[in-house]
Amino acid sequence: MNKLVKKNWLEIGMSTGLVFLMIVLILVAELALPVGLRSPSFALIVLLFVVAMGFMGLKLVDM
């Protein structure tokens, strides 16, 4: 039971951190990049977020 609770909190913390990182990256892209590069950067940020969440999920399954 204790290991399951710890794993759940770890999953919540890692997911929250990745979402926060994605929001920060999108804000930086919105403020720092020229208009022509914003859309591709948003797509790349979301793609990297999905891949990172997938790797995180695989890592949590192995625990």
C-alpha positions as a Markdown table, in Angstrom:
| # | Residue | x | y | z |
|---|---|---|---|---|
| 1 | Met | 0.0 | 0.0 | 0.0 |
| 2 | Asn | 2.7 | 2.5 | 1.0 |
| 3 | Lys | 4.6 | 1.8 | -2.3 |
| 4 | Leu | 1.5 | 2.5 | -4.3 |
| 5 | Val | 0.8 | 5.7 | -2.5 |
| 6 | Lys | 4.4 | 6.9 | -3.1 |
| 7 | Lys | 4.2 | 5.9 | -6.7 |
| 8 | Asn | 0.9 | 7.9 | -7.2 |
| 9 | Trp | 2.5 | 11.0 | -5.6 |
| 10 | Leu | 5.5 | 10.6 | -7.8 |
| 11 | Glu | 3.3 | 10.4 | -10.8 |
| 12 | Ile | 1.3 | 13.5 | -9.8 |
| 13 | Gly | 4.5 | 15.5 | -9.1 |
| 14 | Met | 6.2 | 14.5 | -12.4 |
| 15 | Ser | 3.1 | 15.2 | -14.4 |
| 16 | Thr | 2.6 | 18.6 | -12.8 |
| 17 | Gly | 6.2 | 19.5 | -13.4 |
| 18 | Leu | 6.0 | 18.5 | -17.1 |
| 19 | Val | 2.8 | 20.5 | -17.5 |
| 20 | Phe | 4.4 | 23.5 | -15.8 |
| 21 | Leu | 7.5 | 23.2 | -18.0 |
| 22 | Met | 5.3 | 23.0 | -21.1 |
| 23 | Ile | 3.4 | 26.2 | -20.1 |
| 24 | Val | 6.6 | 28.0 | -19.5 |
| 25 | Leu | 8.1 | 27.0 | -22.8 |
| 26 | Ile | 4.9 | 28.1 | -24.6 |
| 27 | Leu | 5.0 | 31.5 | -22.9 |
| 28 | Val | 8.7 | 31.9 | -23.8 |
| 29 | Ala | 8.0 | 31.0 | -27.4 |
| 30 | Glu | 5.0 | 33.4 | -27.5 |
| 31 | Leu | 7.1 | 36.3 | -26.1 |
| 32 | Ala | 10.5 | 35.7 | -27.6 |
| 33 | Leu | 10.0 | 34.2 | -31.1 |
| 34 | Pro | 8.9 | 36.0 | -34.2 |
| 35 | Val | 5.3 | 35.5 | -35.4 |
| 36 | Gly | 6.4 | 33.1 | -38.2 |
| 37 | Leu | 8.1 | 30.7 | -35.8 |
| 38 | Arg | 5.5 | 30.5 | -33.1 |
| 39 | Ser | 3.2 | 27.9 | -34.6 |
| 40 | Pro | 6.0 | 25.4 | -35.4 |
| 41 | Ser | 7.5 | 26.0 | -32.0 |
| 42 | Phe | 4.1 | 25.3 | -30.3 |
| 43 | Ala | 3.8 | 22.0 | -32.3 |
| 44 | Leu | 7.3 | 21.0 | -31.3 |
| 45 | Ile | 6.7 | 21.9 | -27.6 |
| 46 | Val | 3.5 | 19.8 | -27.6 |
| 47 | Leu | 5.3 | 16.9 | -29.4 |
| 48 | Leu | 8.1 | 16.9 | -26.9 |
| 49 | Phe | 5.6 | 17.1 | -24.0 |
| 50 | Val | 3.8 | 14.0 | -25.3 |
| 51 | Val | 7.1 | 12.1 | -25.7 |
| 52 | Ala | 8.2 | 13.1 | -22.3 |
| 53 | Met | 4.9 | 12.0 | -20.7 |
| 54 | Gly | 5.3 | 8.7 | -22.5 |
| 55 | Phe | 8.8 | 8.1 | -21.2 |
| 56 | Met | 7.7 | 9.1 | -17.8 |
| 57 | Gly | 4.8 | 6.6 | -18.0 |
| 58 | Leu | 7.2 | 3.8 | -19.1 |
| 59 | Lys | 9.6 | 4.6 | -16.2 |
| 60 | Leu | 6.7 | 4.5 | -13.7 |
| 61 | Val | 5.5 | 1.1 | -15.0 |
| 62 | Asp | 9.0 | -0.3 | -14.4 |
| 63 | Met | 9.0 | 0.8 | -10.7 |
